């Protein structure tokens, strides 16, 4: 978070595991509290990738089902300084 408590804007990508790297993918940008949503994902398994400045990248798998709203918790870790 910045000095005012807001999170920096960063993309969250939803890819289908096994798709080639250059395949189209959905993306979302979280709000100031880190909440995000995708508008039109078809049912299936997706991998969410999150990469925010000064944080370690992270990912998680999610099963999307028609007619359901789900919550995914991803806790980003700050990069540590190495001496």
C-alpha positions as CSV (number, residue, x, y, z in Angstrom):
1,X,0.0,0.0,0.0
2,X,1.1,3.6,-0.5
3,X,1.4,6.2,2.3
4,X,-2.4,6.8,2.1
5,X,-3.2,3.1,2.4
6,X,-4.2,2.5,-1.2
7,X,-2.9,-0.5,-3.1
8,X,-1.0,0.2,-6.3
9,X,-2.8,-0.8,-9.5
10,X,-1.6,-4.0,-11.0
11,X,-3.1,-6.5,-13.5
12,X,-4.5,-9.9,-12.6
13,X,-4.4,-12.3,-15.5
14,X,-6.7,-15.4,-15.9
15,X,-5.2,-18.0,-18.2
16,X,-6.2,-21.5,-19.1
17,X,-3.5,-24.0,-17.9
18,X,-1.9,-25.6,-20.9
19,X,-2.7,-22.8,-23.4
20,X,0.3,-21.3,-25.2
21,X,1.9,-18.2,-23.7
22,X,0.6,-16.0,-26.6
23,X,-3.0,-17.2,-26.2
24,X,-5.6,-14.4,-25.4
25,X,-6.4,-14.1,-21.7
26,X,-8.8,-12.1,-19.5
27,X,-7.4,-9.5,-17.2
28,X,-8.7,-7.4,-14.3
29,X,-7.3,-4.5,-12.2
30,X,-8.0,-4.5,-8.5
31,X,-9.7,-1.6,-6.7
32,X,-8.0,0.3,-3.9
33,X,-8.8,-2.5,-1.4
34,X,-7.5,-5.3,-3.7
35,X,-10.9,-6.5,-4.8
36,X,-11.3,-7.6,-8.4
37,X,-13.7,-9.4,-10.7
38,X,-13.8,-10.8,-14.2
39,X,-17.0,-10.1,-16.2
40,X,-17.2,-12.9,-18.7
41,X,-15.1,-16.1,-18.0
42,X,-16.6,-19.2,-19.4
43,X,-16.8,-22.2,-16.9
44,X,-13.6,-24.1,-16.6
45,X,-10.2,-24.2,-14.8
46,X,-8.1,-21.0,-14.8
47,X,-4.8,-20.0,-13.3
48,X,-4.8,-16.4,-11.9
49,X,-1.4,-14.6,-12.1
50,X,-0.7,-11.6,-9.9
51,X,2.4,-9.4,-10.2
52,X,2.6,-6.2,-8.3
53,X,5.5,-3.8,-8.0
54,X,7.9,-4.7,-5.1
55,X,6.1,-8.0,-4.4
56,X,6.8,-11.6,-5.3
57,X,4.6,-12.8,-8.2
58,X,2.0,-15.4,-7.2
59,X,-0.6,-17.5,-8.9
60,X,-3.4,-19.9,-7.9
61,X,-5.8,-22.2,-9.8
62,X,-9.5,-21.5,-9.8
63,X,-12.5,-23.5,-11.0
64,X,-15.1,-21.2,-12.5
65,X,-18.7,-22.5,-12.4
66,X,-21.7,-21.0,-14.2
67,X,-23.9,-19.0,-11.8
68,X,-21.5,-18.9,-8.9
69,X,-19.5,-16.1,-7.3
70,X,-16.3,-17.2,-5.6
71,X,-13.7,-15.5,-3.4
72,X,-10.0,-16.1,-4.0
73,X,-7.6,-14.9,-1.4
74,X,-4.1,-14.1,-2.7
75,X,-1.6,-12.6,-0.2
76,X,1.3,-11.0,-2.0
77,X,4.7,-11.1,-0.2
78,X,7.1,-8.1,-0.4
79,X,10.5,-8.8,-1.9
80,X,13.0,-9.0,0.9
81,X,16.4,-7.2,0.8
82,X,19.4,-9.5,0.6
83,X,22.7,-8.4,2.0
